[in-house]
């Protein structure tokens, strides 16, 4: 259908006004006929002559007027086109599908094409696709780059029915859907200045020597000052390469500031100073290790320093020998490959014991909980805290939702017939009812709120205490009244046993309670073969003095036949990956605690010659639980962190959701390949 040009608005009314006067003249002929018929005939003749003359003039003038209007519009459009052509901002007009219809000089100069180029804009800028251009709202932060410049793209949709408003002279019918006008704003300098501003920002960092006392006590006195000087020099030289300022604030602490643009360089070499300092050997038996905390993206220097403090606390809480970058909520870890160093001093345990006593004495009741799927270490630590609360005459309850077969034999010891209250063990609903303003919630064997038996307790409680031996991650329990996290400890039970020794000289725990705590140490150390130190055996000796019966403990920790067969099947089905990693699947059908069996299978696989790390996958409750173990060569903790889990250097785990068993195995293999290529692990 052909488009018709027609007049509208004021122009149409102006042109047709003389014709409207004909109606007025017709009305005048009526009184003329009344006065005199001859006068009426004359008026009628005049009206006809007037109408014919005006109609002829209207029909002759309309094309001429339309031509003049079009000529004016054409000249006006020519002026507009000339202005757009010389517009300093690159501009182009596209059709509905993104095909170039017209572009100005700046756009042609930028793209290097001529005016006859009518291909799709995508051929010039691959990111400017038809789908992006046709979106109702074009992205505000859309950018395209050339070899030397950076442009922000703005786009407008031009609909023909909105080109002219109601006061326009003419309209065009049957238009296309819309055209697209794009503008390229040169933000090269702006981005340069923004990047320069970002590069010049000062980054705060804290550098701590993890094991200062232990290292100094392992060398002769005359060499101690020399060792300190070597560490000072390595730290100063390392940050000096990036124009950093290093100031020693204590004998084992440094404060460092440097410009943000050098951070990428430090990340690229993965904070090599960690390895450089460990390489210092002047007779010290214990390698010296560093922890680094770096704070970023604060609006002020104080905020950056606070972020650095949080980062260094996280690094120390994870066992040290690593760098932690805290960028708002994003946390990045580097290092952490060294084995945690056991502290010989018990000062910290004594201080924590006294602090715990003060908290318990000031509260009405104690609610104790560990992680979900309570294991023996979590239960044993809870029993230890229960003993402390009972000694002070405080009501204590332990939250366990679904006891597994591994802990049920121990739970059966604490029955009313043995003198224990019926409500010693409660579920989450009962715990929430028991919680009041003066309650203290004691979390053991985990420091992640989402892993606890009842996360809602942590949100409602006014006083929270955390005792754990796992390395901290980005997810932590916020603002605890007391936090005692020691990654060097073999188990939460070991930590609690140490605290109980300093809780009160007159405190005595029952043999059944000591059995439970001892069992936790036994399980987490794999019968004292993993992650044991002097203090582990001292804690076991204390429990033995309290009446531990090893035979009684062994009977309570025996597996049933189905669990034993499942463990054997997991060992039988193991696959060896890269000649050093054993990966297997533990069958969970008909087993009450398949995750426990999976962990046992992972320990068994380490008895095979050549296996440096084991990974056992267990499907349970629509999740896949990964148990990972190693002896000393592979840090499985950093491997599990890649999968969202954590743990220790030799004992770690993770939980995967939304994966099948085969997909989970593939993810583990890909993670191992990636870490081998990057040098994070070495076989």
Secondary structure, 3 states (H helix, E strand, C coil): CCCCCEECHHHHHHHHHHHHHHHHHHHHHHHHHHHCHHHHHHHHHHHHHHHHHHHHHHHHHHHHHHHHHHHHHHHHHHHHHHHHHCCCCEEEEECCCCEEEEECHHHHHHHCCCCCCCCEHHHCCCCCCHHHHCCCCCCCCCEEECCCCEEEEEEEEECHHHCCCCCCCEECCCCCCCEEEEEEEECHHHHHHHHHHHHHCEEEEEEEECCHHHHHHCCCHHHHHHHHHHHHHHHHHHHHCCCCEEEEEECCEEEEEEEHHHHHHHHHCCCCHHHHHHCCCCCCCCCCCEEEEEEECCCCHHHHHHHHHHHHHHHHHCCCCEEEEEECCEEEEEECCCCCCCCCCCHHHHHHHHHHHHHHHCCCEEEEECECCCCHHHHHHHHHHHHHHHHCCCEEEEECCCCCHHHHHHHCCCCHHHCCCHHHEECHHHHHHHCCCCEEEEEECCCCHHHECCHHHHHHCCEEEEEECCCCCCCCCCCCCEEEECCCCCCHHHHHHHHHHHHCCCCCCCHHHHHHHHHHHHHHCCCCCCCCCHHHHHHHHHHHHCCCCHHHHHHHCCCCHHHHHHHHHHHHCCEEECCCEEEEEECCCCCCCHHHHHHHHHHHHCCCCCCCEEEEEEEECCEEEEEEEECCCCCHHHHHHHCCCEECCCEEEEEECCCCHHHHHHHHHHHHHHHHHHCCCCC
